[in-house]
């Protein structure tokens, strides 16, 4: 798709989210409010089927072409597992699972803890209607009524630990082994990339307006240097996230690892600088910055933090017979595109 | 912000250059030692430059009518990447190819292009950058070297400092003051081609902390050049320099200085059977960062292909890239130092030491970190 085509696609989605998911809506849903109106608006747009093939009634976008849509979900701090649902619908195709799960679907990778399956810190589990969970070699679509969701670890958070019992109850998705954690990781990476662009704009804007010592704080060289670093990491995050998406489905583990490791590192630095430049107002509830920076921290840690994916990527690099790291990058990461 | 920098792929016709370049390099540098390779584009070898020129791999982006390859920035990226990854000794032609010839094409006359560019494209003509002076580093507009009009051209007096490779180059493009005084700042500056074999030119090497003599002092005592040594407009030198710096800053040589060290260290890990645990995580960190920086560099290359002058974007990639380059020897030194009972090859230790000692220069050359961040801040609308 040409950049013009892509803009034709993402601009309406941006306008939709601008109208339907302003900060006030994010706050209301985080406070336990009803998310169904927002979900209905997104459903009506048709974008939930962006990755579903045209023959199955979807838009038929490649993952790479859909990058802009996923980034917008991060930029607007959408408090629903929209990106996850787009991925899930593409994976599930037609069938019982797809017909059952018409609402928001979160993605979880469960581990055995004693006699139970559980997943820690599932993003947007609190506003999900279903959870698509891998457990061992199996993949099950669970209704949240069959899942024990813990209390989120912080006020306003929509993420929680999920317990699925000895065997997750629900519809078994007959799919060959998929790397759901890697899929969740690239969704998170693109959300980070979209969010940090907006954090950069907000912070640069604040620095230009906040007057101290008779001039905007953005005129201070120390602040300028910090904002320059923030801009560097924002572009770094964008290119990393695009790399994760560029190889398409099935997800390339090396590309996903690159995307999530790099965006996780960037997310932390950017959140730190944003709060440093904003001063005290940045941690107040009324100011909108925390809607994004709380998410940056959650997204950084979820679905594998940088340490997890760097270890995975390092193992892949060391196991490859590529003559050099750049050859490995060209073959397994960039070249997967 | 900076929305134009996005993921770009190398077109297949440019990617097709890669095996050709790789074979040429492999044949020419068969037993080239690691320490020499670790110098990457600071290694000088006139024969190698000529070999590349013969193969049409120098001056790829220059017009064919002047002996260039008539290719785009992606083609050059592929060739540059292969040369850097092999640690090939490209210093002789590097600056001419990267910025001097493009500057002549953008601002010079047809006669100047005809006279100088073909030899550059053959890999036979070596050029250096005359910008820094003892009192003018980051504050480039304060240069004091003067060129006074004479009946036949210009007479140059002054001094340049930190001139890479001057002792082995044929020409310098010098930023000099041709009118006004230093209070006029950017106004009154010009770029002049100086034939370094002219009387009055004295070049003295500067020995660095690695024992090499890559940089030089260059003194001008009544150096007379012809009228047509001026590039572009008299007094228009500043804008020309800014454009030239965009070329200087936008290539992948700003991210690859430590790449060979990474691979030498990986070989070490394999040989001592420690290719797991924290070392593997560090390998992954380097890989993720390098992959992303490469993507950023390709994104900037795409802007060059689009005919833009991505000054701010190039600064952004260079600052992040050089920080990465500097982090690599530091982290590897810690890794090796954390395993004091391992045997480490002298080659690896020498390459590590070299890069550790040269690392400060990565974020000084071509624009310091603080200056680049100021440029980015201006791009953010803060200055």
Interface residues (C-beta under 8 A of the other chain):
Chain A: X197 X200 X201 X204 X207 X208 X216 X218 X219 X221 X223 X224 X225 X227 X228 X229 X231 X232 X233 X234 X235 X236 X238 X239 X240 X242 X243 X246 X257 X258 X261 X262 X306 X307 X309 X310 X311 X312 X313 X314 X315 X316 X317 X318 X324 X325 X326 X327 X328 X329 X333 X334 X337
Chain B: X1 X2 X5 X6 X7 X9 X81 X85 X256 X259 X262 X263 X266 X269 X270 X275 X276 X279 X280 X281 X282 X283 X284 X285 X286 X287 X288 X289 X290 X291 X292 X293 X294 X295 X296 X299 X313 X316 X317 X319 X320 X370 X372 X373 X374 X376 X377 X379 X380 X381 X382 X383
